Amino acid sequence: MEAIQKVIRFMQGELSGNAIFIPNYDMELALKMVSGVDVWLNTPVVGKEACGTSGMKALANGVINLSTADGWVAEADFENSGWILDDLNLAESFYRLLESDIVPMFYERNAENLPINWIKRMRNSIELSKQFDITKALAKYQQMLYL
């Protein structure tokens, strides 16, 4: 509990206005957060991300990921489902992708006023999430270990 209080004080001080602590974070709140997002921004320092389950959860809900290539993202083929940030030039990479790819695609509409390319990327995200499904992983391990 002391460690959490220390983090909260740091966030309220030095990081004030740039980060928040969400008390009582649970699956219900996570669902609300993920369902209201168009792009999931994830910028861990490469080599430091344990896994990245929040990005996986977003992916499974059709949210497009914008991330450094760490954790599960390093194993994913993001070519048609998300964008990879250059961890060595993070800010430049973020703004370049935002301006050249993400914002134009988000607002691009067809004759029926649908963002077809955005929807394709969302569907590709859902499809990609199946590669990281726990059921698939357990079946793979069962096959490797017991058969």
N, C-alpha and C positions, 0 to 999 in steps of 0.2 A: 504494500500500500504506500510505503514511503517513496518508492521509485516512481509510482504513478503521480504522486503529489509533486515530485521534483520535475517531472515532465510537464505537468500542467502549469507550474510556475514559470518554467522556461517558455512555454507556448504563450502564456499571457504577458510575458515580459518581452524578451528579444524577438519572438515571432509574432507578437501581437498584430492582428489584422491579416496575417498570412497563413495561419493554421489554427485549427480548433480541436479540442478534445470532445469527443461525443460520449457522455456517460451512458451506461446501461445499453451499450450497443449490442444488438442481438439480431437474429435472423429476420424478424419482422421488420425492423428498421432497415436492415441491409436490403431487403426486397424492395422497400419503398425508394431507397436511394438508387438502386440499380435500374428500377423501372422508369425512372425519370431522367435518364442520362442518354445522350446521343453518342458521346465519345468518352471513353474511359482513359483518363490520363494517368500513366504509371511511369514514374521516373526513378526507379531504384538505381543505386550505384552498381554498375555491372560487377558481378562477383559477390554481392552482398545480399541479394534477394533469396530468401529461403525457398519460396515456391511461387507465390503470387496467386493465391486462390481467389482473391477479389476480382482480378482480371478474368479468371476462368468463369466465375459466376456471371460477370457482365457479358462475356462472350456467349454463354449459354442462353442469355436473354436477348440476344441480337444486338448488343451494344458493341460498337466498333472500338477496338483498342488502339491507343497511341502510346507506345511504350519503348523503353530501352530494351535491348535484347538480353534480358536476364531472367532467371527462374524458368518457368514454363515457356515464356515467350521465345527464348533462345532455341527451343525445339519446334516451334510452330512455323508453318509456311504462311506468312502474313500477306503475300503478294496481292491477293484479291479480297482480303478481309479486314485489314488494318494497316497501320503504318508503324515503322520502326524508327525511333529517334537515334541520332548519332550521339552516343554518350560522351564523346570527346568535345563535341560542339553542340551541347544540349539546347541552349537558347536559340542559336541560329537555326538549328535543325527544326525546332518546334515552330518558330515563326515562318520559316520557309514552307513547311508542310501545311501549316494552317492557311497561309495565303495562297499557295499554288494548288493545293489538292483538296484539303478538307472543306474549307468554306465554299469554294466554287461548286464542289460536288453536292454539298448539303442544300444549296439553293437552286441547283440546276433542276428544271422541271420539263416534263414532256407535255404534249398537247392536252393531256388529262390533268395536268398540274401535279403529277406524281414525280418524286425524285427517284427515278428508275435505277440509276447507278448506285445511289445510296442504299436503296432497298436490296439490290444485289449484294452489296457489301455486308449488309445486315444478315442476309440469308447465308452468305458464305461464312460469317462469324458463327452462326448457329451450327452449321455443318462442321466447322473446324473444332468447335467445342466437343464434339463426339470423340475426337482423338484423345481427349483428356478426361473422359468419363470414368468414374471409379469402377463401374461395372465392367467396362472393357479392360481396365488395368487388372482387376482381380481375376478375370478369366484368363488373361495372359499369364499372370503369375501361377495360377493353378495349372495351366498347361505346362509351363516350364518346370515347376517343382514336383508335380505329382503324376504326370503322364509321360 
